[in-house]
Amino acid sequence: MIISANNTSNEKAINVIAKTYNTLDYSGTLIELLKTIYPSGNFEHLTKYELHQLLNETLLQNYNGEQVLKYKLSQQYFNKRNIVAAFEIKVNNSRADFLTINGHTTSFEIKSELDNLTKLTKQAADYMLAFEYNYLVIDERHVQKAKELIPASFGLWSYKDGKYKKNKKAELNDQMEPEVQLRLLTKKELTVSFPEAGGIKEILISHDKIVINNQFKKTLKNRYRNRWAFLVANQANIFPIDLQFFFNTNIQPEYIYYH
């Protein structure tokens, strides 16, 4: 029988668990983590699956960090047709938390209740170099400050009590840089997308920014298509905090939760 995650513990312990928990943890480690939240709990009788379940339930209900917001955000795209999505896309020295690709690219930067906005201006500038639409997804307490920092074309979603509010719709970004987009692709992807060109310099000379942007979108969609399809197909068997792990690995959930 699963112990209720509503037996809340102190905030510090929850935050430690969120930073320490690893999807690949063995049962002994999972029990140690749970005991920091529930010191008097007896977990020895629980299966590995149940230990993962309890940790995920506890974090989902009591933690307001990035992993929870990322799960809530990705949920909105699981059942949308023709959408391919991905986690953690590097652009310059920044890393977009979530990206969707269909007829256009849309980046999402997440700032939870536990985050600060120190890097936001630089991150927003980087994402505008690569993606057509850009959103800031933010805990409600940051909204007013965030409005002062994000570019005019950025969209804004706020998060409160487990729900998103769409404060502002993103506008089409006209500041994309073809060279930045090309540098996000691997050598193999460049060769497949632009077979007649020898490298980035040649591509920039022989193709305009519209062609490069269209190929950029097609390439990203092909890169992430199978990983996202795996996540969508197995979503019912994957616990929320483990979502990104399974996107990256495409390991069948039963191999992790039952072995």
C-alpha positions as CSV (number, residue, x, y, z in Angstrom):
1,M,0.0,0.0,0.0
2,I,1.4,3.4,-1.0
3,I,1.9,5.9,1.7
4,S,0.0,9.1,1.0
5,A,2.2,11.9,-0.4
6,N,-0.1,14.4,1.4
7,N,2.0,13.8,4.6
8,T,4.0,16.9,3.8
9,S,7.5,17.4,5.2
10,N,9.6,20.5,5.4
11,E,10.4,22.4,2.3
12,K,14.1,22.0,2.6
13,A,13.9,18.2,2.6
14,I,11.6,18.3,-0.5
15,N,14.1,20.5,-2.3
16,V,17.0,18.2,-1.5
17,I,15.1,15.2,-2.8
18,A,14.3,17.0,-6.1
19,K,18.0,17.7,-6.6
20,T,19.2,14.3,-5.5
21,Y,16.6,11.9,-7.0
22,N,17.8,10.0,-10.1
23,T,15.6,7.8,-12.2
24,L,18.3,5.1,-12.2
25,D,18.5,5.0,-8.4
26,Y,18.3,1.5,-6.8
27,S,15.7,0.6,-4.2
28,G,18.1,1.2,-1.2
29,T,18.8,4.8,-2.4
30,L,15.1,5.5,-3.0
31,I,14.3,4.3,0.5
32,E,17.0,6.6,2.0
33,L,15.5,9.6,0.0
34,L,12.0,8.8,1.3
35,K,13.2,8.6,4.9
36,T,14.4,12.2,4.7
37,I,10.8,13.2,4.0
38,Y,9.0,10.6,6.1
39,P,11.5,9.8,9.0
40,S,9.1,7.3,10.6
41,G,8.0,5.6,7.5
42,N,8.6,1.9,6.8
43,F,9.4,1.4,3.1
44,E,11.1,-2.0,3.1
45,H,7.9,-3.7,1.9
46,L,7.5,-1.5,-1.1
47,T,8.5,-2.6,-4.6
48,K,10.9,-0.5,-6.7
49,Y,8.0,0.6,-8.8
50,E,6.1,1.8,-5.7
51,L,9.1,3.6,-4.4
52,H,9.5,5.5,-7.6
53,Q,5.8,6.2,-7.6
54,L,5.8,7.6,-4.0
55,L,8.8,9.9,-4.7
56,N,7.2,11.2,-7.9
57,E,3.9,11.8,-6.2
58,T,5.6,13.6,-3.3
59,L,7.5,15.9,-5.6
60,L,4.6,16.6,-7.9
61,Q,2.4,17.6,-4.9
62,N,4.9,19.5,-2.8
63,Y,7.7,20.8,-5.0
64,N,7.4,23.9,-7.1
65,G,10.7,23.5,-9.1
66,E,11.5,23.3,-12.8
67,Q,10.8,19.5,-13.1
68,V,7.2,19.9,-12.1
69,L,6.6,22.9,-14.4
70,K,8.3,21.1,-17.3
71,Y,6.0,18.1,-16.8
72,K,2.9,20.3,-16.7
73,L,4.0,22.1,-19.8
74,S,4.8,18.9,-21.8
75,Q,1.4,17.4,-20.9
76,Q,-0.3,20.1,-23.1
77,Y,1.4,18.7,-26.2
78,F,1.2,14.9,-25.8
79,N,-2.0,14.6,-27.7
80,K,-1.5,17.3,-30.4
81,R,-1.0,15.9,-33.9
82,N,1.9,16.9,-36.0
83,I,3.8,18.2,-33.0
84,V,7.3,17.1,-32.2
85,A,8.8,18.4,-28.9
86,A,12.1,18.2,-27.2
87,F,13.8,19.1,-23.9
88,E,17.0,21.1,-23.2
89,I,18.0,22.6,-26.6
90,K,21.3,24.4,-26.5
91,V,21.6,27.9,-28.1
92,N,24.9,29.7,-27.6
93,N,25.5,29.5,-23.9
94,S,21.8,29.1,-23.0
95,R,19.6,26.0,-23.0
96,A,15.9,26.2,-23.8
97,D,13.9,24.0,-21.4
98,F,11.3,22.9,-24.0
99,L,10.9,23.2,-27.7
100,T,8.0,22.4,-30.0
101,I,8.3,22.0,-33.8
102,N,5.4,21.7,-36.3
103,G,5.1,24.4,-39.0
104,H,7.2,26.6,-36.8
105,T,9.6,26.4,-33.9
106,T,8.5,27.6,-30.4
107,S,10.9,27.7,-27.4
108,F,9.9,27.7,-23.8
109,E,12.1,29.0,-21.0
110,I,10.9,27.9,-17.5
111,K,11.5,29.9,-14.3
112,S,10.0,28.3,-11.3
113,E,9.3,29.7,-7.9
114,L,12.8,28.6,-6.8
115,D,14.6,30.3,-9.7
116,N,15.8,33.8,-10.1
117,L,15.8,35.9,-13.3
118,T,19.5,36.8,-13.4
119,K,20.1,35.0,-16.7
120,L,16.8,35.7,-18.4
121,T,17.8,38.7,-20.5
122,K,20.7,36.7,-22.0
123,Q,18.7,33.6,-22.5
124,A,15.9,35.4,-24.2
125,A,18.3,37.1,-26.6
126,D,19.9,33.7,-27.5
127,Y,16.5,32.0,-28.2
128,M,15.5,34.9,-30.5
129,L,18.5,34.0,-32.7
130,A,17.2,30.6,-33.5
131,F,13.4,30.2,-33.0
132,E,10.3,31.7,-34.6
133,Y,8.2,32.0,-31.4
134,N,9.4,32.2,-27.8
135,Y,7.7,31.9,-24.5
136,L,8.6,32.5,-20.9
137,V,6.8,30.1,-18.5
138,I,7.1,31.4,-15.0
139,D,5.8,31.1,-11.5
140,E,3.2,33.8,-10.8
141,R,5.4,35.6,-8.2
142,H,7.9,36.5,-11.0
143,V,5.4,37.9,-13.5
144,Q,5.8,41.6,-13.0
145,K,9.6,41.5,-13.0
146,A,9.6,39.2,-16.0
147,K,7.5,41.7,-18.0
148,E,10.3,44.2,-17.7
149,L,12.9,41.8,-18.9
150,I,11.5,39.8,-21.8
151,P,11.6,41.2,-25.4
152,A,8.4,42.5,-26.9
153,S,7.8,39.5,-29.1
154,F,8.0,37.0,-26.3
155,G,4.9,35.3,-25.0
156,L,4.3,34.9,-21.3
157,W,2.6,32.1,-19.4
158,S,2.3,32.1,-15.6
159,Y,1.9,29.1,-13.3
160,K,-0.1,29.0,-10.1
161,D,-1.7,26.1,-8.1
162,G,-0.9,23.5,-10.7
163,K,-2.4,25.5,-13.6
164,Y,-1.1,27.7,-16.4
165,K,-2.4,31.1,-17.4
166,K,-1.6,32.4,-20.9
167,N,-0.9,36.0,-20.1
168,K,0.4,37.0,-23.6
169,K,0.7,35.3,-26.9
170,A,4.1,35.3,-28.6
171,E,4.6,37.2,-31.8
172,L,6.7,36.1,-34.8
173,N,10.3,36.8,-34.1
174,D,12.2,38.5,-37.0
175,Q,15.6,38.5,-35.4
176,M,16.7,34.9,-36.3
177,E,20.3,34.5,-37.4
178,P,20.8,31.8,-40.1
179,E,24.4,31.1,-39.0
180,V,23.3,30.5,-35.4
181,Q,20.6,28.0,-36.6
182,L,23.2,26.2,-38.8
183,R,25.6,25.9,-35.9
184,L,22.9,24.1,-33.9
185,L,23.0,21.3,-36.4
186,T,25.5,18.4,-36.6
187,K,27.9,17.9,-39.5
188,K,25.8,15.0,-40.6
189,E,22.6,17.0,-40.4
190,L,24.1,19.8,-42.4
191,T,25.2,17.4,-45.1
192,V,21.7,15.8,-45.3
193,S,19.9,19.2,-45.3
194,F,22.3,20.9,-47.7
195,P,24.0,18.2,-49.7
196,E,25.3,20.5,-52.4
197,A,27.1,22.8,-49.9
198,G,30.5,22.2,-48.4
199,G,30.0,23.9,-45.0
200,I,28.3,26.6,-43.1
201,K,30.0,29.5,-45.0
202,E,29.0,27.9,-48.3
203,I,25.4,27.4,-47.1
204,L,25.1,31.0,-46.1
205,I,26.3,32.2,-49.5
206,S,24.1,29.8,-51.5
207,H,20.8,29.9,-49.5
208,D,18.7,32.7,-48.2
209,K,17.4,32.8,-44.6
210,I,14.0,31.5,-45.5
211,V,15.4,28.3,-47.0
212,I,17.8,27.9,-44.1
213,N,15.0,28.4,-41.5
214,N,12.8,25.8,-43.3
215,Q,15.6,23.3,-43.4
216,F,16.4,24.0,-39.8
217,K,12.9,23.2,-38.7
218,K,12.7,20.0,-40.8
219,T,16.0,18.9,-39.4
220,L,15.1,19.4,-35.8
221,K,11.8,17.7,-36.3
222,N,13.6,14.7,-37.8
223,R,16.1,14.7,-35.0
224,Y,13.6,14.5,-32.2
225,R,10.6,12.7,-33.9
226,N,11.3,9.2,-32.6
227,R,12.2,10.3,-29.1
228,W,9.1,12.3,-28.7
229,A,6.9,9.6,-30.3
230,F,8.3,7.2,-27.7
231,L,7.4,9.5,-24.9
232,V,3.9,10.0,-26.2
233,A,3.3,6.3,-26.7
234,N,4.6,5.4,-23.2
235,Q,3.3,8.4,-21.2
236,A,0.9,6.4,-19.2
237,N,3.8,4.3,-17.9
238,I,6.2,7.1,-17.1
239,F,6.2,9.0,-13.8
240,P,6.2,12.8,-14.1
241,I,9.6,13.6,-12.8
242,D,11.2,10.9,-15.0
243,L,9.9,12.3,-18.2
244,Q,13.1,13.9,-19.5
245,F,15.1,10.8,-18.7
246,F,12.9,8.6,-20.9
247,F,12.9,11.2,-23.7
248,N,16.7,11.0,-23.7
249,T,17.1,7.3,-23.4
250,N,13.9,5.7,-24.9
251,I,14.3,2.8,-22.5
252,Q,11.1,0.8,-21.8
253,P,9.8,2.0,-18.4
254,E,9.4,-1.5,-17.0
255,Y,13.2,-2.0,-17.3
256,I,13.7,0.9,-14.9
257,Y,10.8,0.6,-12.6
258,Y,10.8,-3.2,-12.1
259,H,14.5,-4.2,-12.2
